[in-house]
Amino acid sequence: MSTTTSFPRRMQMVYTATISSPSQRWLTHLIALEACGGDPSGWKLPSWSLDATKELMTAQHTTTAILSLTAPGACIVPDARASAALARTCNLHAASIRDSAPSTFGFFASLPSLLNTADALAEITYSLDTLHADGITLFTRYGPGNTYLGHPSLAPIWAELDRRSAVVFVHPTHAVDTTLVSPLMPQPVIDYPHETTRTAMDLLLSGTIRRHQNVKIILSHAGGTLPYLAARPGSFLPFPGVELTREEFMQDARSFYFDLALSSGEVTLGVLERFAAPGRVLWGSDFPYAPRKGVDWFLKEFEGYRFRDEGMRRSVERGAAETLFPRLIKAERSLL
């Protein structure tokens, strides 16, 4: 794909397959995945290298990439101590990449399972205070059951993230039922956006969003089907157990940030233009889980889309991300 030289610089999110080097033995994400039977979603783990990310960034006129360890992450390891060790190893390596080029790379820290509250809180503290991560990665649910992010057991996690005004990046993971509709349709193709919608609805209806307004939450893949479906549950409010009015619910739903990984087609952008609050849509790539040809195609769709307000294009390309990560403005200026 050819890109125009006049295309403005953008910040992208890169959901790396692994940010650990092969020399780190079983503590690497790759080896942990293999030891635990592979990704439960059925998606094959792609290869990744920092050079491949740099090549993509150059081709797409990208100045900054935020690295993150995607699902199942450290949660793939059932032993709590080993899971915490895996998260720490990945975070240390991600921090070293960031430190090598702080205006070019950032990272979202990985956590062990949120069901291990003490371990998760300890890694939040270490990642933000010692490693100075740009944010925290959470998955849409945890454990063998449907513990989505609005579950009462996760209240201490949200209280800490709110206290810190943290950026939280929510990426989907496999559903409890991993049965495939078709062998040609692994869960990430269709089910992942639905899982994002489920956890977003849980956050909204549980009041988690309204109680923790200092947290800045990014939903992957344009928020799944949330922008399309939000009015459906909202129309029934308030109802027993949920004291939100319809207006409050919709206000909270629009307060999420939405990334455009694999989601910048004309129809999706048209919905987000009307749904998301101003300055709440960011660029994203989903590389390397999304093959290069897919990433290129969605960029082409984005470049060809006619926004009602071209200011939104500039916001997606850089402005919204600079609001979330102001340290990158300072880092880039230091190079000028």
C-alpha positions in Angstrom: 0.0 0.0 0.0 1.3 3.5 -0.8 0.9 6.3 1.8 0.8 9.9 1.0 3.8 11.9 2.2 1.4 14.6 3.5 -0.4 12.3 5.8 0.0 13.7 9.4 1.8 11.8 12.0 -0.2 9.5 14.2 0.1 7.5 17.3 -0.9 3.8 17.1 -1.5 1.0 19.5 0.4 -2.2 18.7 -0.9 -5.3 20.4 2.3 -7.3 20.4 2.2 -11.1 20.3 5.1 -11.2 22.7 7.4 -8.5 24.1 9.8 -11.0 25.6 13.0 -12.3 24.1 13.4 -16.0 23.4 16.3 -16.2 25.8 14.0 -15.6 28.8 13.0 -19.3 28.7 9.7 -20.4 30.1 8.9 -17.0 31.5 8.3 -15.7 28.0 4.7 -15.4 26.8 5.4 -17.6 23.8 6.7 -20.5 25.9 4.0 -20.0 28.5 1.3 -20.2 25.8 2.8 -23.4 24.4 3.1 -25.0 27.8 -0.5 -24.2 28.7 -2.0 -25.5 25.4 -2.0 -22.4 23.3 -4.4 -19.5 23.0 -7.9 -20.7 24.1 -9.4 -18.4 21.5 -8.1 -20.7 18.7 -5.9 -17.9 17.2 -2.4 -18.9 16.2 0.3 -16.8 17.9 2.0 -14.7 15.2 5.6 -13.9 15.1 6.7 -10.4 16.2 9.8 -8.3 16.3 10.6 -4.8 17.1 12.0 -4.3 13.6 8.7 -5.4 12.1 6.9 -2.8 14.2 9.3 -0.1 13.2 8.9 -1.0 9.5 5.1 -0.7 9.9 5.5 2.6 11.6 7.7 4.0 8.9 5.3 2.8 6.1 2.3 4.3 7.9 3.9 7.6 8.9 3.6 6.7 12.6 5.8 8.4 15.2 4.7 6.6 18.4 3.5 3.1 19.2 2.1 1.9 22.4 3.1 -1.7 23.0 0.9 -4.2 25.0 0.7 -7.9 25.6 -2.5 -9.1 24.3 -4.9 -11.9 25.6 -4.5 -14.3 27.2 -1.4 -12.6 28.6 0.0 -13.6 31.9 -3.4 -15.1 32.8 -2.5 -18.1 30.6 -0.4 -19.4 33.5 -2.7 -21.0 36.1 -0.2 -20.8 39.0 -0.6 -17.4 40.7 3.1 -16.9 41.5 4.2 -17.9 38.0 1.6 -15.6 36.5 2.8 -12.7 38.5 6.4 -13.4 37.5 5.4 -13.6 33.8 3.6 -10.2 34.0 6.7 -8.7 35.7 9.1 -10.1 33.2 7.0 -8.8 30.3 6.7 -5.3 31.9 10.4 -5.1 32.5 11.1 -5.9 28.9 8.5 -3.4 27.6 10.0 -0.7 29.8 13.4 -1.4 28.3 12.0 -0.9 24.8 10.3 2.3 25.9 13.5 3.5 27.6 15.5 2.9 24.4 13.3 5.4 22.5 10.8 7.1 24.8 9.4 9.4 22.1 8.8 6.4 19.8 7.5 3.7 22.2 5.3 3.5 25.2 3.6 0.5 26.8 0.6 -0.6 28.7 1.6 -2.8 31.7 0.4 -6.4 31.9 -1.2 -7.8 35.1 -1.7 -11.3 36.5 -5.3 -12.3 36.9 -7.4 -9.6 38.6 -8.9 -12.4 40.7 -5.6 -12.5 42.5 -6.3 -9.1 43.9 -3.0 -8.6 45.9 -0.8 -9.7 43.0 -2.7 -7.4 40.6 -2.5 -4.4 42.9 1.2 -5.0 43.5 1.9 -5.0 39.7 -0.2 -1.9 39.2 1.9 -0.1 41.8 5.2 -1.4 40.5 4.3 -0.7 36.8 3.1 2.9 37.4 5.5 4.0 40.2 8.7 2.2 39.2 8.4 1.5 35.5 6.2 4.5 34.7 4.0 2.6 32.3 1.7 4.7 30.1 -1.3 2.7 31.3 -2.6 -0.7 32.3 -4.0 -3.5 30.1 -7.1 -5.3 31.3 -8.9 -8.1 29.6 -12.7 -8.3 29.2 -13.2 -11.1 31.8 -11.2 -13.3 34.2 -11.3 -16.8 35.6 -13.3 -19.9 34.6 -16.6 -18.0 34.9 -18.1 -14.8 33.6 -16.2 -12.4 35.9 -16.5 -9.3 33.6 -15.0 -6.0 34.6 -18.0 -4.7 36.5 -18.0 -7.6 39.0 -18.0 -6.5 42.7 -14.9 -8.6 43.4 -12.9 -6.2 41.2 -13.8 -3.1 43.3 -10.4 -2.8 44.9 -8.7 -2.8 41.4 -11.0 0.0 40.1 -10.6 2.0 43.3 -6.8 2.0 42.9 -6.9 2.8 39.2 -9.3 5.7 39.9 -7.1 7.0 42.7 -4.2 7.1 40.2 -6.3 8.6 37.3 -4.9 5.7 35.2 -5.3 5.0 31.5 -6.8 1.5 31.1 -6.7 -0.4 27.9 -9.4 -3.1 27.7 -8.7 -5.8 25.2 -11.0 -8.8 24.7 -10.2 -12.3 25.6 -11.9 -15.6 24.8 -15.4 -16.3 25.9 -16.1 -19.0 28.5 -17.5 -21.2 25.8 -14.7 -21.6 23.3 -16.7 -23.8 20.9 -16.1 -22.4 17.4 -19.1 -21.6 15.2 -16.9 -22.7 12.3 -13.3 -24.0 12.0 -12.8 -21.1 9.6 -13.9 -18.5 12.3 -11.7 -18.3 15.3 -13.2 -16.4 18.2 -11.2 -13.1 17.7 -12.9 -12.7 14.3 -16.5 -12.2 15.6 -16.7 -13.1 19.3 -14.0 -10.6 20.6 -16.1 -7.5 19.7 -19.1 -9.1 21.5 -16.9 -9.8 24.6 -15.9 -6.1 24.6 -19.6 -5.2 24.5 -20.4 -7.5 27.4 -17.7 -6.1 29.7 -18.6 -2.5 28.7 -22.2 -3.1 29.5 -21.2 -4.7 32.8 -19.1 -1.6 33.7 -22.0 0.7 32.8 -24.8 -1.1 34.5 -22.9 -1.9 37.6 -22.1 1.8 38.1 -18.4 1.2 37.9 -17.9 3.9 35.3 -20.0 6.4 37.2 -18.1 5.7 40.5 -14.6 5.9 38.9 -14.7 8.9 36.6 -10.9 9.5 37.0 -10.1 6.4 35.0 -9.7 6.8 31.3 -10.8 3.6 29.6 -9.9 2.7 26.0 -12.1 0.0 24.4 -10.5 -2.0 21.6 -12.0 -2.4 18.1 -14.3 0.7 18.2 -15.9 -0.6 21.4 -17.2 -3.8 19.8 -21.0 -3.4 19.2 -21.5 -0.9 22.1 -22.0 2.2 19.9 -24.7 0.2 17.9 -26.4 -1.4 20.9 -26.1 1.1 23.7 -29.6 2.7 23.1 -31.2 -0.8 23.5 -30.5 -1.3 27.2 -30.6 2.4 27.8 -34.2 2.6 26.7 -35.3 0.4 29.7 -33.6 2.6 32.4 -34.0 3.0 35.2 -35.1 -0.4 36.4 -34.7 -2.3 39.7 -31.0 -2.7 40.6 -29.9 0.0 38.2 -30.6 3.6 39.3 -29.1 5.2 36.2 -31.3 7.3 34.0 -31.2 6.7 30.3 -29.4 10.0 29.9 -26.8 9.1 32.5 -26.3 5.7 30.9 -25.7 7.1 27.5 -23.4 9.8 28.9 -21.3 7.1 30.5 -21.3 5.0 27.4 -20.0 7.8 25.3 -17.2 8.6 27.9 -15.2 5.6 26.8 -12.2 6.0 24.5 -12.5 3.9 21.3 -9.5 2.7 19.3 -9.9 1.9 15.6 -7.9 -1.4 15.4 -9.5 -3.3 12.5 -12.4 -0.9 12.8 -11.9 2.0 10.5 -14.3 1.0 7.7 -16.8 3.6 6.4 -19.8 2.3 8.4 -18.0 2.0 11.7 -16.5 5.5 11.4 -19.9 6.8 10.6 -21.3 5.3 13.8 -18.4 6.5 16.0 -18.7 10.1 14.6 -22.2 10.2 16.0 -21.7 8.2 19.2 -18.3 8.9 20.8 -17.7 12.1 22.8 -15.4 14.6 21.1 -11.7 13.6 21.3 -12.4 10.0 22.3 -11.4 8.1 19.2 -7.8 6.9 18.7 -5.9 5.1 16.0 -5.0 1.4 16.5 -3.4 -1.3 14.4 -3.8 -4.7 16.1 -0.4 -5.7 14.6 0.9 -8.4 14.4 -2.3 -10.3 15.3 -3.8 -8.5 12.3 -1.7 -9.4 9.2 0.0 -6.5 7.5 -2.5 -6.5 4.5 -5.4 -6.1 6.9 -3.7 -3.2 8.8 -2.9 -1.6 5.4 -6.5 -2.0 4.2 -8.0 -0.4 7.3 -5.6 2.5 7.0 -6.7 3.0 3.4 -10.3 3.1 4.5 -9.5 5.6 7.1 -7.6 7.9 4.7 -10.5 7.8 2.2 -13.3 8.5 4.7 -14.9 11.9 4.6 -15.4 13.1 8.2 -18.2 15.6 8.8 -15.6 17.5 10.8 -12.0 17.1 9.7 -11.0 18.0 13.2 -11.9 14.5 14.2 -9.4 13.1 11.7 -6.6 15.1 13.4 -7.8 14.0 16.8 -7.7 10.3 15.8 -4.3 10.7 14.3 -2.7 12.4 17.3 -4.7 14.8 19.3 -6.7 12.3 21.4 -3.6 10.3 22.2 -1.6 13.4 23.2 -4.4 14.2 25.7 -4.1 10.7 27.2 -0.3 10.6 27.1 1.0 14.1 27.6 4.5 12.9 28.4 4.9 12.0 24.7 4.6 15.6 23.7 7.5 16.5 26.0 9.5 13.5 24.8 9.1 14.4 21.1 9.9 18.0 21.7 13.1 17.1 23.4 14.3 15.6 20.0 13.6 18.7 18.0 
